[in-house]
């Protein structure tokens, strides 16, 4: 499935997309915004911050996602969050 189809599918189910692919999804959400299309939200992660080879992975990623779930953005749609 293409990145745009993946975002469209997540949006149709009201799901937020979590990805490291900032360049492609950043471009897609800019195109969607200019076309008036909405998405349910995107969480960007970084392989430098959440390195798969780390002994803390995936627990550190899960903890950060859990923290975001405890205090999610107030926006209904079209929000973008960089996970720390």
PLY file of the C-alpha trace (Angstrom):
ply
format ascii 1.0
element vertex 84
property float x
property float y
property float z
element edge 83
property int vertex1
property int vertex2
end_header
0.00 0.00 0.00
1.33 3.44 -0.81
2.04 5.97 1.94
-0.91 8.07 0.85
-3.22 5.04 0.80
-1.98 4.10 4.28
-2.74 7.58 5.62
-6.12 7.55 3.89
-6.95 4.17 5.44
-5.86 5.28 8.92
-7.93 8.45 8.52
-11.00 6.49 7.44
-10.77 4.53 10.69
-10.02 7.61 12.81
-6.54 6.32 13.59
-3.37 8.30 14.10
-0.37 7.18 12.07
3.02 6.66 13.78
5.99 6.79 11.41
9.66 7.63 10.99
9.01 8.59 7.37
8.95 12.35 7.83
9.88 13.28 4.27
7.09 11.38 2.52
4.33 11.90 5.07
5.31 15.53 5.60
4.88 16.09 1.87
1.55 14.22 1.83
0.03 16.20 4.68
1.10 19.46 3.03
-0.59 18.39 -0.20
-3.69 17.34 1.70
-3.83 20.63 3.58
-3.66 22.60 0.33
-6.44 20.41 -1.10
-8.59 20.72 2.04
-8.21 17.03 2.96
-7.92 16.08 6.62
-6.16 13.31 8.50
-6.65 11.97 12.03
-3.13 12.88 13.12
0.48 11.85 12.62
3.14 11.05 15.18
6.67 11.33 13.84
9.46 9.37 15.49
13.19 9.35 14.92
15.44 6.30 14.59
18.09 8.33 16.42
15.80 8.77 19.42
14.26 5.28 19.29
17.10 3.15 17.95
16.00 -0.42 17.24
19.42 -1.72 18.30
19.14 -0.15 21.74
18.54 -2.34 24.77
15.76 0.10 25.74
13.85 -0.50 22.49
10.87 -0.88 22.18
10.12 -0.03 25.81
11.26 3.58 25.36
9.02 4.00 22.30
6.06 2.45 24.10
6.58 4.70 27.14
6.68 7.81 24.94
3.54 6.75 23.08
1.83 6.05 26.40
2.77 9.52 27.64
1.27 11.03 24.48
-1.93 9.06 25.06
-2.11 10.47 28.60
-1.97 14.03 27.27
-3.05 14.02 23.60
-3.28 17.14 21.42
-6.50 19.11 21.76
-7.06 19.13 18.01
-9.72 16.92 16.48
-7.73 16.27 13.29
-4.73 17.36 11.24
-2.34 17.41 14.18
1.32 16.49 13.92
3.43 15.51 16.92
7.14 14.77 17.22
7.58 11.98 19.76
10.28 12.55 22.36
0 1
1 2
2 3
3 4
4 5
5 6
6 7
7 8
8 9
9 10
10 11
11 12
12 13
13 14
14 15
15 16
16 17
17 18
18 19
19 20
20 21
21 22
22 23
23 24
24 25
25 26
26 27
27 28
28 29
29 30
30 31
31 32
32 33
33 34
34 35
35 36
36 37
37 38
38 39
39 40
40 41
41 42
42 43
43 44
44 45
45 46
46 47
47 48
48 49
49 50
50 51
51 52
52 53
53 54
54 55
55 56
56 57
57 58
58 59
59 60
60 61
61 62
62 63
63 64
64 65
65 66
66 67
67 68
68 69
69 70
70 71
71 72
72 73
73 74
74 75
75 76
76 77
77 78
78 79
79 80
80 81
81 82
82 83
